[in-house]
Amino acid sequence: MVGATALVGGLSSLKDRKKHSCLWLPRNSFFFFSLVLVFLSGFTFFHFFSLKRDEYFRPKLKSTLHIFPMEAVSGESSPATPAIRIQSTVALPDQVLVFLKYPPSTPLFAKDDIRCIYLSSPNSTNNHHHHDQLELFPESVEDEHLDRQIVRCPHVPRGLVVSVSFKANGNFPIGPVYRWDSLAYEAMIDRDNTTVVFVKGFNLRSGRVYDPSKFKCVYGWDLSRPKSTLLSDAVSVAQEIVRCKTPRSILNGSHKNWHGNVSIKVSVRQVGRRKMLNSIARPETRLKPGPKVQKRHQMCICTMLRNQARFLREWVMYHAHIGVEHWFIYDNNSVDDIKDVIQSLIDDNYNVSRHVWPWIKSQEAGFAHCALRARDSCEWVGFIDVDEFFHLPSGLSLHDVLKNQAKSKEIVELRAACHNFGPSGLRKVPMEGVTVGYTCRMKSPERHKSIVKPEALNDTLINMVHHFHLNAGLRPANLAKNMLVINHYKYQVWEVFKQKFDMRVATYVSDWKQKRNGQSKDRTPGLGTSTVEPPDWTSRFCQVKDTGLRDRIIKTFADPRTGRLPWQKNIS
């Protein structure tokens, strides 16, 4: 962890201070001014002393002398300071996430008004001075909440640290900088009052449950001060998820900052080790209690995507036709027009919600997060990608399938086999969409994807993307291939497929560029570790001609006069 570094204020601020320090005052005015200063100092001392006995979760008092209304303050030191500030910075391998915190009712800045500023690190051996700085445009700016933004800055060159600046406001002081590979990055309070904490850094194996007594959860405003933190027990530990007992004082909201917002952070450490994971995780979400609530939707879908906006309309519109009612889109650092496409779907009355999920290689954690959110409103949830389509050869709807299979209360997960489609002789993205363009696939299905009842998920939330661990006494059922399968358009034209090399989002799936796990089923058969198109790519993975879904799409969606499909104008 790199400590917060205070930057000197702008030249204008220095000029103002010099100007005020040279003011001439008459003797009587000077006496009166001194009396006011003594009074204010006494009040500040009294106020600080009165807080001393109850400073457990109180903000550390800082002098605000010379801090102007729009001037930034270093993130973690003063949670109640009424100024825009860098709350924290997370260094990912390919970019930097800068989290900005805004005071209540302060308008958020637009992307064009923000710049990423790269400064010489105090610990660097470079001979650059602070005024030598690199200025770049952010890759994107996400309005995560009404009072918070995520600025995605390009990768930081060696020896530099990143800040941001606004037009006419100068550089912000650099906030705390955290490494992604050792971090508690998300947290939410579940309806049983436990805190679900998503972590990187313990290197916990996939699918394995660990002894929770060997872990402790740590709550506090400033986790670097052991005397101002609360310890609690871990309830369960598995993969990237730790479930903690939430202290009662946090549940009743007694530890809010002066704006009424929860600023408590939570981290996790192993018993016997003093060092804990760095944390930006604030357990702000309180999920609704009670499992026996009437669900608004029978069928929902969770997905995680990056730069897949051009395929989204076809995917949503088709699945709406067969019975999907809500889509939870976890956006994993897209820089395309995903927000505009989702808004257009919302305008067309599709129930689509976008959730910013900037964390790389964390698909299992993201799906667990989504399962918790979907549980209150969805009876069933499918976990599939945007290039995967539920196909019902029987002609039934998803509602029919769910109703038929749910007659046994023990069956809470439905598993559908996946058919992998190839490029089907194409060299360019099919204008009609993937379901019509790709018609040739592998003969044998590979793996399965699941539709589950989120109420039935084990508290550990263990999942292998394809399926979750279930509560004791509950079981899955395999669906017949003539009832429901998944058409997985996995091997599309090379222009699309090569993006998979840069988008291995599952935690426990190797990067295809790395020369390891060469025999893994997650790898592409016959393809190496570089993004070089094989000469015979267009004819690969073609063993069976399958036009079942294409024929249904054309019959259902094609305009009888023009033959065009409703999403066709959005494919490019």
SULPE-V799070 format. One record per residue. N is the residue number from 1. PHI is phi in radians with two decimals (NA if undefined). Layout:
BEGIN
{{N:PHI} {N:PHI}}
END
This chain:
BEGIN
{{1:NA} {2:-1.71} {3:-1.14} {4:-1.14} {5:-2.00} {6:-1.42} {7:-1.76} {8:-1.26} {9:-1.07} {10:-1.14} {11:-1.08} {12:-1.12} {13:-1.12} {14:-1.12} {15:-1.09} {16:-1.08} {17:-1.14} {18:-1.09} {19:-1.08} {20:-1.24} {21:-1.27} {22:-1.77} {23:-1.11} {24:-1.59} {25:-2.16} {26:-1.08} {27:-1.03} {28:-1.12} {29:-1.14} {30:-1.11} {31:-1.11} {32:-1.12} {33:-1.09} {34:-1.13} {35:-1.09} {36:-1.11} {37:-1.10} {38:-1.09} {39:-1.07} {40:-1.11} {41:-1.10} {42:-1.11} {43:-1.10} {44:-1.10} {45:-1.11} {46:-1.12} {47:-1.13} {48:-1.13} {49:-1.11} {50:-1.21} {51:-1.49} {52:-1.02} {53:-1.27} {54:-2.23} {55:-1.57} {56:-0.87} {57:-2.19} {58:-1.52} {59:-1.17} {60:-1.23} {61:-1.21} {62:-2.22} {63:-1.19} {64:-1.85} {65:-1.08} {66:1.25} {67:-1.66} {68:-1.68} {69:-0.93} {70:-1.82} {71:-1.58} {72:-1.42} {73:-2.20} {74:-0.95} {75:-0.96} {76:-1.53} {77:-1.44} {78:-2.57} {79:-1.15} {80:-1.87} {81:-1.17} {82:-1.37} {83:-2.66} {84:-1.15} {85:-2.63} {86:-1.42} {87:-1.31} {88:-2.94} {89:-2.34} {90:-2.11} {91:-1.61} {92:-1.54} {93:-1.04} {94:-1.99} {95:-2.87} {96:-2.18} {97:-1.74} {98:-1.93} {99:-1.67} {100:-1.77} {101:-1.96} {102:-1.90} {103:-1.15} {104:-0.99} {105:1.19} {106:-1.51} {107:-1.09} {108:-1.36} {109:-1.33} {110:-1.47} {111:-1.01} {112:-1.16} {113:-1.61} {114:-1.94} {115:-2.22} {116:-1.54} {117:-1.97} {118:-1.94} {119:-2.08} {120:-1.12} {121:-1.24} {122:-1.02} {123:-1.63} {124:-1.39} {125:-1.50} {126:-1.10} {127:-1.67} {128:-1.22} {129:-1.67} {130:-1.06} {131:-1.43} {132:-1.50} {133:-2.45} {134:-1.81} {135:-2.11} {136:-2.29} {137:-1.31} {138:-1.19} {139:-1.22} {140:-2.89} {141:-2.33} {142:-1.87} {143:-1.49} {144:-1.18} {145:-2.41} {146:-1.16} {147:-2.14} {148:-2.59} {149:-2.25} {150:-1.97} {151:-1.75} {152:-1.67} {153:-1.78} {154:-1.02} {155:-0.95} {156:-1.42} {157:-1.07} {158:-1.02} {159:1.51} {160:-2.06} {161:-2.10} {162:-1.91} {163:-2.35} {164:-2.32} {165:-2.43} {166:-1.97} {167:-1.00} {168:1.18} {169:-2.10} {170:1.30} {171:-1.32} {172:-1.46} {173:-1.03} {174:-1.26} {175:-1.43} {176:-1.04} {177:-1.91} {178:-2.12} {179:-1.48} {180:-1.19} {181:-1.41} {182:-2.60} {183:-2.78} {184:-1.54} {185:-1.95} {186:-2.51} {187:-2.73} {188:-2.60} {189:-1.57} {190:-1.40} {191:-1.28} {192:-1.58} {193:1.26} {194:-1.48} {195:-1.76} {196:-1.63} {197:-1.97} {198:-1.74} {199:-2.31} {200:-2.14} {201:2.23} {202:-1.56} {203:0.93} {204:-1.41} {205:-1.23} {206:-1.15} {207:1.34} {208:-1.81} {209:-1.66} {210:-1.85} {211:-1.25} {212:-1.17} {213:-1.17} {214:-1.61} {215:-2.31} {216:-2.24} {217:-1.76} {218:-2.19} {219:-2.03} {220:2.92} {221:-1.35} {222:-2.12} {223:-1.27} {224:-1.41} {225:-1.92} {226:-0.97} {227:-1.27} {228:-1.98} {229:-2.19} {230:-2.03} {231:-1.73} {232:-2.50} {233:-1.46} {234:-1.43} {235:-1.65} {236:-2.64} {237:-2.46} {238:-2.87} {239:0.89} {240:-1.84} {241:-2.18} {242:-2.10} {243:-1.79} {244:-2.06} {245:-1.29} {246:-1.49} {247:-0.98} {248:-1.04} {249:-1.11} {250:-1.39} {251:-1.12} {252:-1.50} {253:1.32} {254:-1.40} {255:-2.04} {256:-1.74} {257:-1.41} {258:-1.22} {259:-1.70} {260:1.47} {261:-1.72} {262:-1.30} {263:-2.01} {264:-1.12} {265:-1.88} {266:-2.28} {267:-2.39} {268:-2.40} {269:-2.38} {270:-1.49} {271:-1.07} {272:1.61} {273:-2.15} {274:-1.29} {275:-1.32} {276:-1.90} {277:-1.16} {278:-1.06} {279:-2.53} {280:-2.16} {281:-1.47} {282:-2.04} {283:-1.32} {284:-1.66} {285:-1.58} {286:-1.95} {287:-1.33} {288:-1.18} {289:-1.39} {290:1.60} {291:-1.35} {292:-1.64} {293:-1.87} {294:-1.11} {295:-1.35} {296:-1.30} {297:-2.21} {298:-1.42} {299:-2.38} {300:-2.26} {301:-2.32} {302:-1.92} {303:-2.53} {304:-2.16} {305:-2.50} {306:-2.55} {307:0.99} {308:-2.06} {309:-1.04} {310:-1.21} {311:-1.78} {312:-1.30} {313:-1.08} {314:-1.06} {315:-1.11} {316:-1.23} {317:-1.13} {318:-1.14} {319:-1.18} {320:-1.11} {321:-1.14} {322:-1.64} {323:2.22} {324:-1.32} {325:-1.98} {326:-2.55} {327:-2.14} {328:-1.76} {329:-1.73} {330:-1.68} {331:-1.53} {332:-1.78} {333:1.25} {334:-1.22} {335:-2.19} {336:-1.63} {337:-1.64} {338:-1.02} {339:-1.13} {340:-1.17} {341:-1.13} {342:-1.11} {343:-1.11} {344:-1.15} {345:-1.20} {346:-1.07} {347:-1.09} {348:-1.59} {349:1.28} {350:-1.62} {351:-1.52} {352:-2.02} {353:-2.16} {354:-1.89} {355:-2.12} {356:-1.26} {357:-2.29} {358:-1.44} {359:-1.53} {360:-1.35} {361:0.85} {362:-2.55} {363:-1.13} {364:-1.08} {365:-1.12} {366:-1.10} {367:-1.20} {368:-1.12} {369:-1.04} {370:-1.16} {371:-1.05} {372:-1.14} {373:-1.21} {374:-1.35} {375:-1.03} {376:-1.31} {377:-2.12} {378:-2.12} {379:-1.25} {380:-2.23} {381:-2.36} {382:-1.72} {383:-2.01} {384:-2.39} {385:-1.62} {386:-1.23} {387:-1.69} {388:-2.10} {389:-2.24} {390:-1.17} {391:-2.13} {392:-1.95} {393:-1.00} {394:-1.27} {395:1.52} {396:-1.26} {397:-1.64} {398:-1.04} {399:-1.07} {400:-1.10} {401:-1.11} {402:-1.12} {403:-1.16} {404:-1.21} {405:-1.48} {406:-1.60} {407:-1.16} {408:-1.60} {409:-1.20} {410:-1.34} {411:-1.49} {412:-2.21} {413:-2.47} {414:-1.99} {415:-1.88} {416:-1.99} {417:-1.21} {418:-1.89} {419:-1.74} {420:-1.59} {421:-1.65} {422:-1.84} {423:-1.11} {424:1.02} {425:1.41} {426:-1.53} {427:-2.01} {428:-2.19} {429:-1.03} {430:-1.16} {431:-1.13} {432:-1.39} {433:1.87} {434:-1.22} {435:-1.19} {436:-1.68} {437:-1.31} {438:-1.78} {439:-2.30} {440:-2.22} {441:-2.43} {442:-1.24} {443:-1.24} {444:-1.67} {445:-1.20} {446:-2.11} {447:1.01} {448:-2.74} {449:-2.16} {450:-2.10} {451:-1.99} {452:-2.24} {453:-1.53} {454:-1.09} {455:-1.10} {456:-1.63} {457:-1.28} {458:-1.06} {459:-1.05} {460:-1.22} {461:1.07} {462:-1.03} {463:-2.64} {464:-1.94} {465:1.17} {466:-1.31} {467:-2.79} {468:-1.81} {469:-1.38} {470:-1.85} {471:-1.16} {472:-1.03} {473:1.55} {474:-1.90} {475:-2.57} {476:-1.59} {477:-2.40} {478:-1.52} {479:-1.43} {480:-1.14} {481:-1.16} {482:-1.46} {483:-1.73} {484:-2.68} {485:-2.32} {486:-2.03} {487:-1.48} {488:-1.78} {489:-1.50} {490:-1.37} {491:-1.92} {492:-1.53} {493:-0.99} {494:-1.01} {495:-0.95} {496:-1.51} {497:-1.11} {498:-1.07} {499:-1.15} {500:-1.09} {501:-1.12} {502:-1.77} {503:-2.27} {504:-1.39} {505:-1.58} {506:-1.29} {507:-1.11} {508:-1.82} {509:-2.01} {510:-1.18} {511:-1.12} {512:-1.14} {513:-1.37} {514:-1.50} {515:-1.52} {516:-2.67} {517:0.90} {518:-1.11} {519:-1.66} {520:-1.08} {521:-1.18} {522:-1.31} {523:-1.42} {524:-1.51} {525:-1.01} {526:1.34} {527:-1.97} {528:-1.46} {529:-1.89} {530:-2.13} {531:-1.53} {532:-1.96} {533:-1.21} {534:-1.15} {535:-1.03} {536:-1.78} {537:-0.99} {538:-1.12} {539:-1.81} {540:-1.34} {541:1.01} {542:-2.13} {543:-2.02} {544:-2.34} {545:-1.39} {546:-2.35} {547:-1.96} {548:-1.03} {549:-1.26} {550:-1.02} {551:-1.09} {552:-1.17} {553:-1.07} {554:-1.10} {555:-1.14} {556:-1.53} {557:-1.90} {558:-1.19} {559:-1.15} {560:-1.12} {561:-1.56} {562:-1.86} {563:1.41} {564:-1.36} {565:-1.73} {566:-1.09} {567:-1.72} {568:-1.10} {569:-1.20} {570:-1.68} {571:-1.58} {572:-2.42}}
END
